[in-house]
Each structure stands twice: as structure tokens, then as C-alpha cells.
Amino acid sequence: MRRTLASTAAIVFLATGASAQVTPAAGFVPPNDTQALRVGMTLFMDNTTTLSPKGRDAACVAVGAACVENFTPNAFNTPRAYINVTGSISHIVTYRITPDIAGLVAGTSYPYRLKYAYAQFSLDDWIKGSAGNWVRLGQHGTPWHDFEEGIYRYRFQGTIFAERGGYLSSADRGASFRYNFPSNWGDTHTGIYNGETYAANEVNQGKAWMTRVSFRPFARMDPLYRGLRVSMYYLNDRYQSAADLPAGTAQTGSAEKTRLIGAVTFEHANLNAAFQYLTTKDQTTTLGAAPLPFVREGKGYSIWAVPKQGAGNVGWEGLLRYDHLVPDTRSTVIPVTVVGSNPNNVTFEQQERNRFIAGIAYWLPHPAGAGTTAVLFDVDVLTTGPGVPDATGGISGLSGSSNAAPQGQANPSFAVSAPFLPTRTLKTFSVHLLVNF
């Protein structure tokens, strides 16, 4: 009996000792399920001088139309102030909540709005051979913005080409999926969104499908060529269905809203660059007289280059960008009446918008963390098509506003129905500051 008990005790002791020496398989890294909450911020500030057109002060405005513009506008602005709340519930579930300021309201201040609010679910436990695969639910970035702004980091100067033209939004409410191709060949991001932007409610039963596919043709070649990517983006949405139209209004076609972008981008330690081509189609009764909807097809391209001092994304950088946009490609003559001998043979397609941006930036070192700070000096020049001087009458959905927005942040808008006026050249000089951590 004693011998049996002694043998049993020895076996238990040896088994316990052996189990204490078992280690995880070589190369295995257990997932980090530590819950975390982090708070950061993104701040855009600038001082902008409007070189052209000149402005009119309050006393001049009181005189009326006879007053000649008499001063050069200059203003300090705060276009953006994010508060970023990010964190993780586990290695699978992460989240982001970002309130942001909206435009300045006269007599009050900058009201806050919600920019991002989403949960992200990692799929890397189930998708083998690549990393960075996920599903997002909530109000989050749209596929093209997430891609281009990962390469073009000068949003603090102004928005990207398609957004500045009024064709895309940086965020919307919906669900999307991202998959990274194995071996760094590229990725795809696709989703279903409301389609009304993050700043508006859904207005009909239609949903916007957005998808982007990017491919690295030289992913396995010399590092110099790996930074080349070819990308395609497509958005398909509907303004309204027949059931949404006012009584007595006919439905023509499918009230389409489409966006198609083809792009070639290049990333290198000394240069980021891109060329993209955009086509658009909009059909909506709000742009034309009932009962027929107004259909407008646009096209344009943007080319930009950012020469850099070197790797690390710090130091001096240049910024060169040129945007060309034709909001309406029809070649028919605009039916307006003019005074005197001014020309009246301007067509839709001549009303182009051309923007040139040139700047130099310094990105400060950030040795203690991932925060970034940059200062940018730039000139932004926006010119438009000829317009029709002294025009009366007009045409629905076409007129450019006579006064372009300051700071170069937006193109002149299209009025629903107004005389087709010539739009003045907008030229600004700005000093921009970015603080992000």
C-alpha cells in the first residue's frame, strides 16, 4: 500500500513538473485582447488672403452696387477640429467616435457634428494569407476617400478632387468590407451606404453601392516599382424612384447618380503622385423643370505630385496639383439673352473649372510618437469658363455663382435657375497648420 501511494505521488509530481515546462509552439503570438481607449485630435488652422477678387467692407456694401471693391480680404480660419476617440474591445472588435466642427454660424460659433461613429470587426482570424481585413458598421469613411487620403495627406489645404467638385462625400452611414490581396498585390473596399453623405438623413429607399479595387502590378519586383497602383472606383445610386416623385411628375429613366474614377498612383520615399479621371451622371427633378428630370453628365481629371525630402515623412515637401472639371459635357448652345454685342454662343461644355495649387510644406519631426505637425504655404487659383456677361434669362441647373467661396475650399455652386453669369477668378494665398495626434 505504501509502495502504491509513493508511486502515485511520484507520477503526479513528474506530470506536474512536465506540464509546467510546456511552452507555446514556436512562432505563435497570442492575440492581444487588452481593452483600450485612446483620445486624440486633429486640428486644421489657416490664415488666408484673397488676392482676387477684392472685397467690399461694410461701409462700401451699404452704398450699394455702385461701390467699387476696396480691400483685400484676409482671415484666420479653423476649418477642422476633430476629437478622435478610438479603442478596442478585443483583438476582433475596435471602434471610433469622432465629433467635428461644422461651418461657422454668424453670431454664434462653430457647431459640432458627428463625423465618424463605427465599429470594426477584424476578419484576420478567418481569412488566412493576408492581414488588415475587416467589416465596418456605422458612419465611416467611404472607399475612395480612405484610399486617396492615405496617399495625399494635404486635406488640411483642401479636399480631394472628386469631393471638391461636389461629387463624393468623405463619410456616410452604412456597412462595408475590406479585403487585402495576399503578397501585397492590392486590396478592395466595397460597401452599401445611404448615399446622402454623413451630414444628411436618408430621403428614399435607395442605397448607394460604392466599391474600389486597387492592384499593384509590380508587387514582386524591385521596390522602386512596388509603389505603383492602378485603381478603379464606382458609385451607383438613385436620387428617387417613381414612388418618390411629386404628384403629376413623370419618371424618365432611372434617376441615376453614378461616379466612375480610374487612377494611377505612385508612392516612394521621395515622391507621391497620382493621375485620376472622373466621369459623373446626375438625373434628378430638382435640377430641371417638371415634368422632365434634368440629366447632367460631367467629366474631369486631376494630377498631383508631392516631392519629398526623404523617408520618414518628415522635412520639406512640395505640393503641385492641377484639377480640370467640366460639370456638363453637352455641346448645345446656352439659350440666354445678352445686352449689347456680347457673345451668346457659349455651350455647356465650355463652362470648365480649372484649379492650380502650388505650395511648400515642412513636416516637423515627431520622435516620441505617431503625432504629426505640418506647416504649408500655398497659392490656390481657380478659373472657370467664359460665362455670358450681362446675361438675362438663364437655364436650370447650370449657373455658376458670381462670387467664388473664399479660402479655395469649394468650387462655385450650381444654382437651380439663374442667369448664366461669368464667374470671377479666385486666387488665394494661405498659410496652413496641421496638428494631429
C-alpha distance (Angstrom), angle and dihedral (degrees) to the residues before:
residue distance angle dihedral
M1 . . .
R2 3.80 . .
R3 3.78 89.4 .
T4 3.83 90.8 52.6
L5 3.82 93.5 49.4
A6 3.81 90.9 47.8
S7 3.81 91.4 50.3
T8 3.81 91.9 48.7
A9 3.82 92.1 49.7
A10 3.80 91.0 50.1
I11 3.82 91.7 51.3
V12 3.82 92.2 49.2
F13 3.81 90.8 48.3
L14 3.76 93.7 49.8
A15 3.81 93.0 45.6
T16 3.79 91.6 50.0
G17 3.78 91.5 49.5
A18 3.78 92.5 47.9
S19 3.79 93.6 49.3
A20 3.80 90.7 50.6
Q21 3.80 89.0 59.4
V22 3.85 96.0 53.0
T23 3.83 110.8 114.9
P24 3.83 131.1 -171.1
A25 3.77 117.0 -89.2
A26 3.77 114.3 -81.9
G27 3.81 112.8 -87.8
F28 3.82 94.9 18.9
V29 3.80 114.4 132.2
P30 3.80 113.2 -172.0
P31 3.82 114.1 -132.0
N32 3.77 117.8 -99.0
D33 3.79 107.2 -118.3
T34 3.78 95.4 169.9
Q35 3.79 109.6 138.2
A36 3.79 113.1 -127.3
L37 3.79 142.1 177.3
R38 3.79 122.9 -163.3
V39 3.80 131.2 -177.3
G40 3.79 123.0 -155.8
M41 3.77 139.8 154.8
T42 3.79 143.3 -141.0
L43 3.79 119.8 -155.0
F44 3.81 129.2 -174.1
M45 3.81 118.7 -169.4
D46 3.79 132.2 166.9
N47 3.75 146.7 168.0
T48 3.81 110.1 -140.7
T49 3.78 129.3 -170.3
T50 3.81 116.0 -164.1
L51 3.79 103.6 -142.6
S52 3.81 92.9 -179.8
P53 2.95 134.7 56.2
K54 3.77 101.6 27.7
G55 3.78 119.4 -132.1
R56 3.78 137.2 -124.8
D57 3.79 121.1 -128.7
A58 3.81 123.4 -138.6
A59 3.80 94.1 -91.4
C60 3.78 91.1 50.8
V61 3.80 92.7 48.6
A62 3.79 89.8 52.3
V63 3.81 89.7 59.0
G64 3.78 90.6 59.6
A65 3.78 135.0 -137.5
A66 3.79 92.6 -25.0
C67 3.79 91.6 68.3
V68 3.80 114.7 103.6
E69 3.79 117.9 -135.0
N70 3.76 104.5 -94.7
F71 3.81 112.7 180.0
T72 3.80 144.7 39.9
P73 3.83 110.8 -113.7
N74 3.78 116.8 -127.7
A75 3.80 127.3 173.8
F76 3.79 143.9 168.2
N77 3.81 109.6 -130.9
T78 3.78 139.3 -172.2
P79 3.82 104.0 -157.8
R80 3.80 94.9 170.6
A81 3.80 140.6 20.5
Y82 3.82 113.5 170.0
I83 3.76 125.9 -175.5
N84 3.80 106.0 -159.3
V85 3.79 117.5 -157.1
T86 3.80 109.8 -176.6
G87 3.77 134.1 161.8
S88 3.77 149.3 134.8
I89 3.79 136.0 -106.1
S90 3.80 92.2 -169.8
H91 3.79 137.5 -25.8
I92 3.81 86.3 -77.3
V93 3.82 103.2 44.2
T94 3.81 123.2 54.8
Y95 3.79 131.9 158.3
R96 3.79 145.7 -163.7
I97 3.82 132.8 -158.3
T98 3.82 117.7 -176.9
P99 3.80 125.0 176.5
D100 3.81 114.9 -168.0
I101 3.78 137.2 -173.5
A102 3.80 120.1 -103.4
G103 3.80 127.1 -150.3
L104 3.77 119.2 -50.4
V105 3.82 112.5 -89.8
A106 3.79 113.5 -144.3
G107 3.78 112.4 -111.8
T108 3.81 94.4 12.9
S109 3.80 128.6 48.1
Y110 3.79 141.9 -103.3
P111 3.83 109.5 -43.0
Y112 3.79 116.7 -145.4
R113 3.78 123.1 -122.6
L114 3.79 134.5 179.5
K115 3.80 113.6 -98.3
Y116 3.81 103.3 168.8
A117 3.81 132.0 14.7
Y118 3.79 115.2 155.3
A119 3.78 147.3 130.5
Q120 3.80 120.6 -132.1
F121 3.79 123.9 -154.0
S122 3.80 116.8 -160.5
L123 3.81 115.9 -137.4
D124 3.81 96.7 -170.6
D125 3.83 92.8 106.9
W126 3.80 88.9 63.5
I127 3.82 104.2 29.2
K128 3.78 108.7 68.6
G129 3.77 127.3 -162.7
S130 3.82 97.6 37.8
A131 3.79 140.4 49.2
G132 3.79 135.3 -144.3
N133 3.82 96.4 54.1
W134 3.78 116.7 146.2
V135 3.79 151.7 146.3
R136 3.80 121.0 -128.1
L137 3.79 126.0 -159.7
G138 3.79 125.2 -171.5
Q139 3.79 134.1 24.1
H140 3.78 106.0 -15.4
G141 3.79 146.2 138.8
T142 3.79 119.8 -58.6
P143 3.84 119.6 -121.6
W144 3.80 100.2 -104.4
H145 3.80 96.8 44.1
D146 3.79 93.5 49.0
F147 3.80 88.4 53.1
E148 3.80 103.9 42.8
E149 3.79 96.3 39.9
G150 3.78 88.5 54.3
I151 3.81 86.4 65.7
Y152 3.83 102.5 26.6
R153 3.79 104.7 53.9
Y154 3.80 98.0 176.5
R155 3.79 99.6 97.2
F156 3.80 86.0 124.3
Q157 3.82 86.5 69.6
G158 3.80 93.4 47.7
T159 3.76 142.6 -52.5
I160 3.81 125.9 -69.3
F161 3.81 121.0 -87.6
A162 3.81 100.9 -94.4
E163 3.81 93.4 44.8
R164 3.79 94.5 45.3
G165 3.79 88.9 54.5
G166 3.81 89.3 54.9
Y167 3.81 95.8 -111.2
L168 3.82 104.1 110.5
S169 3.78 139.2 32.5
S170 3.78 125.0 -141.5
A171 3.82 93.4 -135.0
D172 3.79 140.5 16.9
R173 3.80 140.3 166.4
G174 3.79 116.5 -92.5
A175 3.80 146.5 78.4
S176 3.80 126.9 -71.1
F177 3.80 141.7 175.1
R178 3.79 130.9 -147.7
Y179 3.80 126.5 -163.8
N180 3.80 126.5 -175.8
F181 3.79 114.6 -148.5
P182 3.83 114.1 -127.2
S183 3.80 120.8 -97.2
N184 3.81 93.6 23.1
W185 3.80 94.1 -72.6
G186 3.82 91.9 141.7
D187 3.78 139.9 -86.2
T188 3.79 144.9 -108.7
H189 3.81 131.0 -138.3
T190 3.80 120.4 -170.3
G191 3.78 134.4 165.7
I192 3.79 151.5 154.3
Y193 3.81 116.0 -115.9
N194 3.80 138.0 172.3
G195 3.79 88.8 -109.2
E196 3.82 95.3 -142.9
T197 3.84 95.4 99.2
Y198 3.80 125.5 -111.4
A199 3.82 90.8 -78.4
A200 3.82 97.4 61.7
N201 3.79 140.5 52.5
E202 3.79 124.2 -113.5
V203 3.83 108.8 -88.6
N204 3.80 102.9 -172.8
Q205 3.78 142.4 14.1
G206 3.79 93.7 -93.8
K207 3.79 122.1 106.6
A208 3.79 130.3 -156.3
W209 3.78 119.0 -122.2
M210 3.80 112.5 -154.2
T211 3.77 125.3 -179.5
R212 3.79 136.9 169.2
V213 3.79 128.8 -171.7
S214 3.81 121.6 -170.4
F215 3.80 124.9 -173.2
R216 3.81 132.0 -170.3
P217 3.82 105.4 -149.6
F218 3.83 93.2 -171.9
A219 3.81 99.4 40.0
R220 3.82 93.0 132.7
M221 3.79 97.4 42.3
D222 3.80 135.9 82.0
P223 3.87 113.0 -36.8
L224 3.81 89.7 -115.5
Y225 3.81 90.5 67.8
R226 3.80 99.2 38.2
G227 3.79 91.7 81.2
L228 3.82 91.7 67.1
R229 3.80 114.6 103.2
V230 3.78 133.1 176.5
S231 3.81 114.5 -153.3
M232 3.79 139.2 -175.7
Y233 3.80 126.8 -167.0
Y234 3.80 128.2 -172.5
L235 3.81 132.0 -177.1
N236 3.79 123.1 -172.8
D237 3.79 121.2 -176.7
R238 3.80 141.4 144.9
Y239 3.77 126.7 -127.7
Q240 3.79 93.1 -153.3
S241 3.77 143.5 -30.0
A242 3.79 127.2 -124.5
A243 3.80 88.9 -93.3
D244 3.80 90.6 58.3
L245 3.82 96.3 52.8
P246 3.82 121.8 102.2
A247 3.80 117.6 -98.6
G248 3.80 112.0 -79.3
T249 3.81 93.7 18.6
A250 3.78 116.9 124.5
Q251 3.78 123.0 -136.3
T252 3.80 114.8 -131.4
G253 3.76 118.2 -170.8
S254 3.78 118.1 -29.6
A255 3.84 102.6 -54.8
E256 3.77 89.4 -113.7
K257 3.76 127.6 -163.0
T258 3.80 111.6 -173.3
R259 3.79 137.0 165.3
L260 3.79 126.0 -171.7
I261 3.81 123.9 -176.0
G262 3.78 127.9 -179.0
A263 3.79 116.8 -173.0
V264 3.78 144.9 173.7
T265 3.81 115.9 -156.6
F266 3.79 133.4 -176.9
E267 3.81 129.2 -161.5
H268 3.79 125.1 -170.5
A269 3.79 138.1 148.5
N270 3.81 89.1 -101.7
L271 3.79 103.1 31.9
N272 3.79 142.7 28.8
A273 3.81 115.7 -172.9
A274 3.80 141.2 161.2
F275 3.78 144.6 -175.8
Q276 3.80 120.4 -163.4
Y277 3.79 136.0 175.8
L278 3.81 122.1 -154.1
T279 3.81 132.2 -163.0
T280 3.81 123.8 -178.2
K281 3.78 140.1 -174.7
D282 3.80 127.2 -166.5
Q283 3.79 126.6 178.7
T284 3.79 117.1 175.2
T285 3.80 137.9 139.2
T286 3.81 90.5 -130.6
L287 3.81 88.8 70.6
G288 3.78 97.2 52.7
A289 3.76 146.1 31.1
A290 3.81 118.3 -80.3
P291 2.92 138.1 -76.4
L292 3.80 93.5 30.2
P293 3.80 121.2 56.7
F294 3.79 118.4 -130.1
V295 3.81 116.7 -117.6
R296 3.79 119.1 -156.6
E297 3.78 124.1 -178.8
G298 3.77 119.7 -169.3
K299 3.76 138.0 -175.7
G300 3.77 138.6 -175.6
Y301 3.76 147.5 140.5
S302 3.77 139.9 -134.0
I303 3.78 130.9 -156.7
W304 3.78 124.7 -174.3
A305 3.80 138.9 167.3
V306 3.79 132.5 -167.2
P307 3.83 112.5 -166.3
K308 3.82 109.3 -161.3
Q309 3.77 135.4 -157.2
G310 3.79 92.0 -127.4
A311 3.79 147.5 -66.2
G312 3.79 121.0 -29.7
N313 3.81 96.5 53.8
V314 3.81 92.1 -105.9
G315 3.77 131.6 113.8
W316 3.80 129.8 34.1
E317 3.79 123.5 -8.2
G318 3.79 134.7 174.5
L319 3.81 126.7 -141.5
L320 3.80 124.0 -153.3
R321 3.82 121.4 168.7
Y322 3.79 136.9 164.0
D323 3.83 124.4 -173.2
H324 3.80 124.8 -170.7
L325 3.81 119.1 -173.5
V326 3.81 132.8 175.0
P327 3.83 104.4 -171.7
D328 3.83 93.3 -169.3
T329 3.80 121.1 29.3
R330 3.81 99.4 -169.6
S331 3.81 115.2 124.7
T332 3.81 96.5 -152.1
V333 3.79 119.1 119.7
I334 3.81 117.2 -101.6
P335 3.84 109.4 -115.4
V336 3.80 103.8 -132.9
T337 3.78 134.8 135.4
V338 3.78 118.5 -126.8
V339 3.78 134.7 -163.9
G340 3.81 118.8 -116.1
S341 3.78 119.2 -19.6
N342 3.82 99.8 -30.7
P343 3.81 112.9 138.4
N344 3.79 119.2 -95.2
N345 3.77 100.6 -175.2
V346 3.79 99.1 91.3
T347 3.80 113.0 134.8
F348 3.76 130.8 -150.6
E349 3.78 94.0 -108.0
Q350 3.81 92.4 56.3
Q351 3.80 91.5 66.5
E352 3.76 94.3 90.9
R353 3.78 127.5 158.8
N354 3.79 119.9 -141.5
R355 3.78 123.3 -172.8
F356 3.80 127.1 -173.9
I357 3.80 122.8 -170.9
A358 3.79 125.8 -175.3
G359 3.77 124.5 173.5
I360 3.78 148.9 145.0
A361 3.79 123.6 -136.4
Y362 3.78 138.4 -171.5
W363 3.80 118.9 -150.9
L364 3.79 110.6 -157.6
P365 3.83 119.9 -134.4
H366 3.81 115.9 -101.5
P367 3.82 106.0 -166.4
A368 3.81 96.7 162.1
G369 3.79 99.2 56.6
A370 3.78 149.7 -29.5
G371 3.80 97.5 -63.8
T372 3.80 119.0 121.2
T373 3.79 135.1 -153.7
A374 3.80 125.3 -175.7
V375 3.79 139.1 172.2
L376 3.82 119.6 -154.2
F377 3.81 129.8 -169.6
D378 3.80 112.0 -165.3
V379 3.79 147.1 161.3
D380 3.82 117.2 -142.6
V381 3.82 119.2 -166.9
L382 3.81 123.3 -176.0
T383 3.81 120.9 -173.7
T384 3.79 127.8 175.1
G385 3.80 140.0 -163.5
P386 3.81 122.4 -70.2
G387 3.80 99.7 -91.1
V388 3.78 119.1 -168.2
P389 3.82 114.0 -78.4
D390 3.83 115.3 -137.6
A391 3.80 90.8 9.1
T392 3.80 122.4 168.0
G393 3.77 128.5 -172.2
G394 3.76 107.6 28.5
I395 3.75 139.5 -169.7
S396 3.78 133.0 -96.1
G397 3.75 120.2 -95.2
L398 3.77 97.3 3.4
S399 3.77 116.3 80.6
G400 3.79 119.3 112.5
S401 3.81 116.1 -142.0
S402 3.80 115.0 -104.2
N403 3.80 94.0 -132.5
A404 3.79 117.8 52.2
A405 3.79 119.1 -142.9
P406 3.82 116.8 -95.2
Q407 3.79 124.3 -112.9
G408 3.81 93.1 34.9
Q409 3.79 91.7 -99.6
A410 3.79 97.0 127.9
N411 3.77 141.9 26.9
P412 3.81 119.4 -118.9
S413 3.78 108.9 -81.3
F414 3.80 128.7 -118.0
A415 3.79 114.4 -114.6
V416 3.79 119.0 -142.9
S417 3.81 92.9 -126.7
A418 3.78 124.6 -4.1
P419 3.81 141.3 119.7
F420 3.75 112.7 -71.7
L421 3.78 99.7 -108.2
P422 3.78 128.4 -172.1
T423 3.80 109.0 -107.9
R424 3.76 117.0 -134.7
T425 3.78 122.6 -123.4
L426 3.79 112.1 -97.2
K427 3.80 115.7 -148.1
T428 3.81 123.2 174.8
F429 3.77 137.9 173.5
S430 3.80 115.8 -154.6
V431 3.77 142.9 179.2
H432 3.81 108.5 -152.0
L433 3.79 128.7 -166.8
L434 3.82 126.2 -162.0
V435 3.81 123.1 -167.6
N436 3.80 117.0 178.2
F437 3.79 133.3 164.4
